[in-house]
Amino acid sequence: MASISARLDRLPITSLHRRAVAALAFAYFFELSDLNTFSFAAPAVIHQWHIPVSAVALTISASFAGMFIGAACGGWLADRSGRKRGFIIATLVYTLASLANAASWDLFTLALFRLITGIGLSAMTVIANTYVGEVFPARLRGKYLGIVMTVGLVGIPATAWVSRFVVPLAPWGWRLVFVWGAFGLFALVFAARMIESPRWFHLRGNAARAEEETAALERAARAESGPLAEPDPHADEKPEPEVSYGELFAPAWRNRTAMLLLVWVFQTLGFYGFVSWVPTLLAQHGFTVVRSLTFSSVIALCNPLGALVAANLLERFDRKWLLTVVALLIAASGLAYGMTFEPALIMLFGALVVVGIQVFAVGLYVYTPELYPTRMRGSGHGLTYGVGRLANVVGPFIVSTLYAGYGYQTVFVYIAACWLASAAVVGLYGPLTTGRSLEALNRA
């Protein structure tokens, strides 16, 4: 009988895949909303609580500390308890914590609730990306994660415009931004009907459930698309016992782990150095809070465009080279952004940066779980993604120190340097992955 993995990879997209897309896209919409709520609320929080810009750095850092915990724990949870169950738990954590953000009464409680929110956000991201990599066919996993992210990234401009109108309503209007982020709770309506990853069941030694889920996908495919092609003759991974994080640094995987750790650190510093600080830096540089939010809202409209571009490019070019070229383009656009104070050019170069960083983000979300076998895919993705988030605990302090000591433009030189480092790491050390089966990529 053909292997589970070969049978999954030859399938067309079915209604069961589309159901998963709905659940993941809905959760991503509000996950990405929630990830950006504080950056849009921060100028109003500074004004209402009369706190310095350095206090913004503290709160952002707390959020990223939570993201490290969530990524590491979420990957571990997904490897041991299942992708679907982990996804449901993580979604509950981030949505309920977002409601708590709205009720915060001082800087300490806001930082604490942002930390808990970060745990849920990162756990959900790691588990969702792992799920797409395992359940969707090899030739389409990049495209469909791009589609999920395109829908999800609409959440960023949606949150920007919600913020634009609710923050000025009252001194407490920023609290409504966090209430908006909690609407991701309704993703659980779709998540309850998702199938579990057959690859995960197989690796856990549960052949009956792996066969049951695979057969359900095949029945849906035959009913919707007709007879199926014969599967390619590649073998499944052998069922394995639970593994420790130490195996990520075993000889077979340590080069990949080191490469991914570096690129996630530089990407995160460059990504959030830009998106988390743009509204605040513009406001501090002389633009009004309303005008800085307007600039940010226009730029934010380009987030889903970036994911849509990624969905159309990720299966045409290898992830390695696409990521390398895009990182170089982001560095150039970011420098240009920092050198101009003309409103039209601010929005133009800001739009180019945002499109680029979302192409890169979607590509890296696909690329990272491809580089580990099923038994450690969630843990590997979680650790490398999480360490990147942990690095950004210091990122906000780097930005605030550069701004205070050397001025506005040096912040963008720093951001460009992060993206140049990302390009170098992937271009020099990243393996080729596009279109290959997960099993072929991960034979130790």
C-alpha positions in Angstrom: 0.0 0.0 0.0 1.3 3.5 -0.8 2.7 5.6 2.0 0.5 8.1 3.9 2.8 11.0 2.8 2.7 10.0 -0.9 -1.1 9.8 -0.8 -1.4 13.2 0.8 1.0 14.8 -1.7 -0.8 13.7 -4.8 -4.2 15.1 -3.6 -6.0 18.1 -5.1 -7.3 20.7 -2.7 -10.6 19.4 -1.2 -13.4 20.9 0.9 -11.5 19.5 4.0 -8.5 21.6 3.0 -10.7 24.6 2.4 -12.2 24.1 5.9 -8.8 24.3 7.4 -8.0 27.4 5.3 -11.1 29.1 6.8 -10.1 28.2 10.4 -6.5 29.2 10.0 -7.2 32.4 8.0 -9.8 33.5 10.6 -7.4 32.9 13.5 -4.5 34.6 11.6 -6.7 37.6 10.9 -7.2 38.3 14.6 -3.7 37.0 15.5 -2.1 39.5 13.2 -4.6 42.1 14.4 -3.7 41.4 18.0 0.1 41.3 17.3 -0.2 44.9 16.1 -2.7 46.3 18.5 -0.2 47.8 20.9 1.8 49.6 18.1 -1.4 51.5 17.2 -2.5 52.0 20.8 0.9 53.1 22.0 0.7 56.9 21.1 -2.6 57.2 23.0 -1.3 55.2 26.0 1.7 57.5 26.2 -0.5 60.5 26.1 -3.1 59.3 28.7 -0.7 57.7 31.2 2.0 60.4 30.7 4.8 57.8 30.2 8.0 58.1 28.3 8.8 56.4 25.0 11.1 54.0 26.9 8.0 52.6 28.6 6.8 51.5 25.2 10.0 49.5 24.8 9.3 47.7 28.1 5.8 46.7 27.0 6.9 45.6 23.5 9.7 43.6 25.1 7.3 41.8 27.5 5.2 40.8 24.5 8.2 39.3 22.7 9.3 37.4 25.9 5.9 35.9 25.8 6.3 35.0 22.1 9.4 33.1 22.9 7.7 31.1 25.6 4.6 30.5 23.4 6.7 29.4 20.3 8.8 26.9 22.3 5.8 25.6 24.3 3.5 25.6 21.3 5.9 23.6 19.2 6.3 21.1 22.0 2.6 20.9 22.5 1.9 20.3 18.8 4.5 17.5 18.6 3.1 15.7 21.6 -0.6 16.5 21.7 -1.4 17.1 18.1 -1.6 20.0 15.7 -5.4 20.5 15.9 -5.6 20.4 19.7 -2.6 22.7 20.1 -4.1 25.2 17.6 -7.3 25.4 19.7 -5.5 25.9 23.0 -3.3 28.6 21.6 -6.2 30.5 20.0 -8.0 30.4 23.4 -5.0 31.8 25.2 -4.3 34.8 22.9 -8.0 35.9 22.5 -8.8 35.8 26.2 -5.5 37.5 27.1 -6.4 40.3 24.6 -9.5 41.0 26.6 -7.4 41.3 29.7 -5.2 43.9 27.9 -8.3 46.1 27.5 -8.8 46.0 31.3 -5.2 46.9 32.2 -4.8 49.8 34.7 -1.1 50.6 34.7 2.1 49.9 32.8 2.9 46.8 34.8 -0.5 45.1 34.2 -0.4 46.0 30.5 3.1 44.5 30.1 2.0 41.4 32.0 -1.1 40.9 29.8 0.9 41.6 26.6 3.3 38.8 27.8 0.5 36.3 28.1 -1.0 37.4 24.8 2.4 36.9 23.2 2.4 33.3 24.5 -0.8 32.5 22.7 0.0 34.4 19.5 3.3 32.6 18.9 2.0 29.2 19.8 -0.8 29.6 17.3 1.6 30.7 14.5 4.0 27.8 15.0 1.2 25.2 15.1 -0.7 26.7 12.1 2.4 26.8 9.9 3.3 23.2 10.9 -0.3 22.1 10.1 -0.2 23.6 6.6 3.2 22.0 5.8 1.9 18.5 6.8 -1.6 18.4 5.5 -1.4 20.3 2.2 0.2 18.7 -0.9 3.9 19.5 -1.3 3.4 21.3 -4.6 0.8 23.7 -3.0 1.8 24.2 0.6 3.6 27.5 -0.1 0.7 28.8 -2.1 -1.9 27.9 0.5 0.0 29.3 3.4 0.3 32.5 1.3 -3.5 32.5 0.8 -4.1 32.0 4.6 -1.7 34.8 5.3 -3.2 37.1 2.7 -6.6 36.8 4.5 -4.9 37.1 7.9 -2.9 40.1 7.0 -6.0 42.0 6.1 -6.2 42.1 9.9 -3.4 44.6 10.1 -4.9 47.4 8.0 -8.3 46.5 9.5 -6.8 47.1 13.0 -5.0 50.3 11.8 -8.3 51.7 10.6 -10.2 50.5 13.6 -7.6 52.3 15.7 -7.7 55.4 13.5 -11.4 55.8 14.5 -11.7 54.4 18.0 -8.6 55.7 19.6 -9.6 59.4 19.2 -13.1 58.8 20.5 -12.1 59.1 24.2 -9.0 59.0 26.4 -9.8 55.3 26.9 -10.5 54.6 23.2 -7.2 52.6 22.9 -8.8 49.9 25.1 -11.3 49.1 22.3 -8.4 48.1 20.0 -7.6 45.2 22.3 -11.3 44.2 22.5 -11.2 44.0 18.7 -8.2 41.6 18.8 -10.1 39.2 21.0 -12.6 38.4 18.2 -10.3 35.6 17.1 -12.2 33.4 19.6 -14.7 32.7 16.8 -12.0 30.8 14.9 -12.8 27.9 17.1 -16.1 27.4 15.3 -14.1 26.4 12.2 -11.2 24.7 14.1 -13.5 22.2 15.8 -14.2 20.6 12.3 -10.6 20.5 11.1 -8.9 17.1 10.6 -5.8 16.2 12.5 -2.5 15.8 10.6 -2.2 12.2 9.3 1.6 12.5 9.4 1.4 13.3 13.1 -0.8 10.3 13.8 1.6 8.1 11.8 4.7 9.3 13.7 2.9 8.7 17.0 2.3 5.1 16.0 -1.5 5.5 15.5 -1.7 3.9 12.1 -5.5 3.5 12.3 -6.2 7.2 12.8 -3.6 8.2 10.2 -5.4 6.0 7.7 -8.8 7.3 8.8 -7.8 10.9 8.2 -6.0 10.2 4.9 -9.0 8.2 3.6 -11.3 11.0 4.5 -9.3 13.4 2.4 -9.2 10.9 -0.5 -12.9 10.4 -0.4 -13.5 14.1 -0.5 -11.0 14.4 -3.5 -12.7 11.7 -5.5 -16.2 13.1 -4.8 -15.1 16.6 -5.8 -12.5 16.0 -8.5 -12.8 12.5 -9.8 -10.3 9.6 -9.9 -6.9 10.3 -8.2 -3.5 10.0 -9.7 -1.2 7.2 -8.4 1.0 8.3 -5.5 4.7 8.7 -6.0 6.7 5.8 -4.5 8.3 7.5 -1.5 8.2 6.1 2.0 6.8 7.5 5.2 9.1 8.4 8.1 9.3 5.6 10.6 7.3 6.0 13.9 9.6 7.6 16.5 9.6 8.1 20.2 9.4 11.6 21.6 12.5 13.7 21.0 14.2 16.4 23.1 15.2 19.8 21.9 18.8 18.5 22.0 18.2 16.6 18.8 17.8 19.8 17.0 21.5 20.3 17.5 22.5 16.7 16.5 24.9 16.5 13.6 22.1 15.8 11.1 20.2 19.0 11.9 22.5 21.5 13.7 23.5 23.4 10.5 19.9 23.9 9.6 19.0 24.9 13.2 21.9 27.4 13.3 20.9 28.9 10.0 17.3 29.3 11.0 18.2 30.7 14.4 20.2 33.5 12.8 17.7 34.3 10.1 14.8 34.4 12.6 16.8 36.7 14.9 17.7 39.2 12.1 14.3 39.0 10.5 12.5 39.7 13.7 14.7 42.6 14.6 14.3 44.1 11.2 10.6 43.4 10.9 9.5 44.7 14.3 12.1 47.5 14.3 10.0 48.9 11.5 6.3 47.9 12.0 6.2 48.3 15.8 7.8 51.8 15.9 6.5 53.6 12.8 3.5 55.3 14.4 5.4 56.3 17.6 8.5 57.5 15.7 6.4 59.6 13.3 4.5 61.1 16.3 7.8 61.9 18.1 9.3 63.4 15.0 6.6 66.1 14.8 3.6 64.6 13.2 0.3 64.6 15.2 -0.9 61.3 16.7 -3.9 61.4 14.2 -1.6 62.1 11.2 0.9 59.4 12.2 -1.9 56.9 12.6 -3.2 57.9 9.1 0.3 57.3 7.5 0.6 54.0 9.3 -2.9 53.0 8.3 -2.2 53.7 4.6 1.1 51.8 4.7 -0.7 48.9 6.6 -3.0 48.4 3.6 0.0 46.8 1.8 0.3 43.9 4.3 -2.1 41.5 2.5 -0.7 42.6 -0.8 2.7 41.2 0.3 1.2 37.8 1.3 -0.7 37.7 -2.0 2.6 38.3 -3.9 4.2 35.5 -1.8 1.3 33.1 -2.7 2.1 33.6 -6.4 5.9 33.4 -6.1 6.6 30.7 -3.6 6.0 27.8 -6.0 7.7 29.5 -8.9 11.0 30.2 -7.3 12.9 28.3 -4.7 12.3 29.7 -1.2 16.0 30.1 -0.6 16.6 32.6 -3.5 13.2 34.3 -3.1 14.0 35.1 0.6 17.5 36.3 -0.3 16.4 38.7 -3.0 13.4 40.1 -1.1 15.6 40.8 2.0 17.9 42.9 -0.1 15.0 44.9 -1.5 13.7 45.5 2.0 17.0 46.9 3.1 17.2 49.3 0.2 13.5 50.5 0.7 14.0 50.9 4.4 17.0 53.1 4.0 15.1 55.3 1.5 12.1 55.5 4.0 14.4 56.8 6.7 15.9 59.5 4.5 12.7 61.3 3.5 10.2 63.4 5.3 7.8 64.0 2.4 4.5 62.5 3.2 4.0 60.9 -0.3 7.5 59.3 -0.2 7.0 58.1 3.4 4.0 56.2 2.2 5.6 54.9 -1.0 8.8 53.6 0.6 6.8 52.4 3.7 4.5 50.5 1.3 7.5 48.8 -0.4 9.0 47.8 2.9 5.7 46.3 4.1 5.1 44.4 0.9 8.6 43.0 1.1 8.5 42.0 4.8 5.3 40.1 4.3 6.7 38.2 1.3 9.7 37.3 3.4 7.5 36.4 6.4 5.3 34.1 4.5 8.3 32.5 2.8 10.0 31.9 6.1 6.8 30.5 7.6 6.7 27.9 4.9 10.5 27.3 4.7 11.2 26.7 8.5 8.9 23.7 9.1 10.0 22.2 5.8 13.5 21.7 7.2 12.7 19.3 10.0 11.2 15.8 10.1 7.6 15.3 11.4 8.7 14.1 14.9 10.5 17.4 15.6 8.8 19.8 13.1 6.8 21.7 15.7 9.7 21.8 18.2 12.2 22.9 15.5 9.9 25.6 14.1 8.9 26.7 17.6 12.5 27.0 18.9 13.9 28.9 16.0 10.9 31.2 15.6 10.8 31.7 19.4 14.5 32.6 19.7 13.8 35.3 17.1 11.0 36.7 19.2 13.2 36.5 22.3 15.9 38.5 20.5 13.4 41.3 20.1 13.1 41.6 23.9 16.2 43.9 23.4 15.1 45.1 19.9 12.9 48.0 21.2 15.7 49.2 23.5 18.1 49.2 20.6 15.6 51.4 18.6 14.9 53.7 21.5 18.6 54.1 22.3 19.5 54.8 18.7 16.7 57.3 18.4 17.5 59.1 21.6 21.3 59.1 21.0 21.8 59.4 17.3 18.5 60.5 15.7 15.6 59.2 13.6 17.6 58.1 10.5 20.0 55.8 12.4 17.1 53.6 13.3 16.6 52.9 9.6 20.3 52.2 9.0 20.0 49.6 11.8 16.8 48.1 10.3 18.6 47.8 6.9 21.6 46.1 8.4 19.3 43.4 9.9 17.8 42.7 6.5 21.2 42.5 4.8 22.2 40.0 7.5 19.1 37.9 6.8 19.9 37.9 3.1 23.4 36.7 3.7 22.5 33.9 6.1 19.8 32.4 3.8 21.7 32.9 0.6 24.9 31.3 1.9 23.5 28.5 4.1 19.8 27.8 3.2 19.0 24.5 1.4 16.6 24.3 -1.6 13.1 23.0 -0.8 10.4 24.1 -3.2 8.2 21.3 -4.6 10.0 18.5 -2.7 8.3 16.1 -0.3 8.9 16.6 3.4 10.2 13.1 3.6 12.8 13.7 0.8 14.0 16.9 2.4 14.5 15.3 5.8 16.3 12.1 5.4 19.1 12.3 8.0 
